[in-house]
Amino acid sequence: MAGSELKADVWVNEYITPWDIYSHGITQILAYKKTAFQDMYIVETGAYGKALVLDGKWQSCTGDEFLYHEAMVQPAMVAHQNPRNVLILGGGEGATLREVLRWKTVERAVMIDIDGEVVEACRQHLPEMHQNAFDDPRTELVIGDALKFVDETQDLWDVILYDLSDPIEEGPSFPLFTKELFEKVRRILAPDGFLAVQAGPVSPAELKLHARLANTLKSVFPHTCSYTSYVPTYAAPWGFILASAQELVTRPEPEAIDRLLAENTTGELQMFDGIALLGMMHLPAHLRRAIDSETQIFTLAEPPKFFGKGVAGE
């Protein structure tokens, strides 16, 4: 490339669409494992620090993970205002758990991840992300199937966080993004509880998955709201969906949110505050139109299929 100097010999090529690839330059492979469920890499990148890659899909990295994890967790926690019992489905890196445990009100945080080998590798290689959250006395780590846990738990949860890997057809999580599973999740959500779902990219070429997930959640919950956060290493703005039986405040007062965070959380948030939340919840017109016009829903008979895996090579 004229005028440029490439500094990596190994690249993770992530297929974004059938015509687009994001190539992440890798300076070191810290861990690799073909687990019972997926291919796992933990790598060092040149620009964004250490990263977790599952089935060739970029999960998060130390350089910009806060743009994802703060968005994944904090809107639902703020919506509840006094969350005590929180359930995390997925979340292998421990960063979602870290964000939950910022809240002084939290008494119990249960994280369910199907792949213990991924969790253990993240505990070892990604301390910047979990920040010892697994050792907090409020944490309960369950290595197991989220489907089974949702079926069997007798508890009601103030906040449920869907921090699952993308629903690619070959992966372990795609059946969880269906109407049948969201109906089960609603049964274990407290009447004043809130669900937050990581809901895929919302760039113009890719927003069909998000729009259909939003429509699926609308078929289960009386109140839903899409919101976004731009994550550079995903090569796209990323979508999330908040859902509840309670009415959602989509025009929060920034000063009130800042007071709530100051009184109820510890540590320093990097991206999230009252003004950020207000901005995140107001989508551009083309995305609102795509969500409003979507008519199909995801079911077990017709589940979502996230596009493609990636590959690592020289």
Buried (B, 14 or more C-beta within 10 A) or exposed (E): EEEEEEEBEBBBBBBBBEEBBBEBBBEEBBBEBEBEBBBBBBBBBEBBBBBBBBBBBBBBBBBBBBBBBBBBBBBBBBBBBEBBBBBBBBBBBBBBBBBBBBBEBBEBBBBBBBBBBBBBBBBEBBEBBBBEBBEBEBBEBBBEBBBEBBEEBEEBBBBBBBBBBBBBEEBBBBBBBBBBBBEBBBEBBBEBBBBBBBBBBBBEEBBEBBBBBBBBBBEBBEBBBBBBBBBEBBBBBBBBBBBBBBEBBEEBEBEEBBEBBEEBBEEEBEBBBBEBBBEBBEBEEEBEEBBEEBEEBBBEEEBBEBBBBBEBEE
